[in-house]
Amino acid sequence: MRALKNPNNYGNISKLPGKRRRPWRVRKTTGWTIDPKTGNSKQLWKNIGYYKTQAEAIKTLADYNANPFSFHNDITFAEVYEKYSKEKFENISSSNVNGYKAAYAVCASIHNLKFADIRKAHLQGVVDSSGKNYPTLRKLKVLFKQLYSYARENDICQKDYSEFVDIVKHKEKGDRMKRKPFMESEIKTLWDSVERNDYIQIFLMLIYSGVRIGEMLDLEKCNVHFDERYFDIVDSKTEAGIRKVPIAAKTLPFFSHWMERHDCKTLLCSPDGEPFKYRNYVDAYWKPLIQELGMEHLPHDTRHTTISLLAKANVNQTIIKRIVGHSGAMTLTERVYTHFDVQQLIEAIDMI
């Protein structure tokens, strides 16, 4: 057997002995193992193909190294997710990463299917059998869309079936109907209890800002501007979510307290000075405190509360959308032409 020498990790071209119709073999090293008999390391190979001429083999190996995905017709849903996440997760917030991981876990039934063989029926089956609420299904559909975009860019599949997945029929399911604003009496209870527990401050910081819980947990100190009384959301699930959020005068002392409480990079941290993970915060702080206060609320209820309080104070609807980062509810004119400076947002948040 004669082999042509190539650069490290480039691959191997060899001519097999005997009379063969396609004698030129192209293969790549996929890993190494230890031979139990000799104790020596041994290469593990993946055959790319067999070719009539050396020229065909050389071109194939070059093409493979330029775009290995086009040769991986057997790549699975799980493998696409793994490759996608290695690139994507470095540039998004931890709360978004956790959201994608949770959505991927729901897809266990298709993890081992070849990505190119997956159709709309498979994806819809994941949605319909998940038992998840509508917000979770939205994240799931976003994951589908992201994976298909990645797969098409890398020639793993030709068609995007994610666009045909229907989640609207599940809109009224799950805990959507449980979501409700805090009542005035409950907000008063929070104010009456805030001195005895620092973490109740976070409830009020959420209620008087309208940010998503993930946005608050990921907020870094460098993006809080005390003199101007606002903070920047620099990473969000929507384009409109990238915004300046006014700090209400009544919660400004809480922001100051958490700024000085520890040396953590993020504004909010656990007692040991570590940034919060969403699940850790909800399970260890939100749920116990809400139960202790005799209330039944999800973290997202604070956002509904902000919108309700601003509407009750007769704040302009477009200003409300700007504060909470609602893009879907905005008209084209509101999205493109309407501009409010931070001072107007501050004046609005101080009305509640």
Buried (B, 14 or more C-beta within 10 A) or exposed (E): EEEEEEEEEBBBBBBEEEEEEEBBBBBBBEEEEEEEEEEEEEEEBEEBBBBEEEEBBBEBBEBBBEEBBEBBEEBBBBBBBEBBBEEBBEEBBBBBBBBBEBBBEBBEEBEEBBBBEBEBEBBBBBBBEBEBBBBBBBBBBBBBBBBBEBBEEBBBBEEBBBEEBEBEEBEEEBEEEEBEBBEEEBBEBBEEBBEEBBBBBBBBBBBBBBBBBBBBBBBBBEBBEEEEBBBBBBBBBEEBBEBBBBBBEEBBEBBEEBEEBBEBEBBBBBEEEEBBBBEEBBEBBBBEBBEEBEBEBBBBBBBBBBBBBBEEEEBEBBBBBBBBBBBEEBEEEBEEEBEBEBEBBBEBBBEB
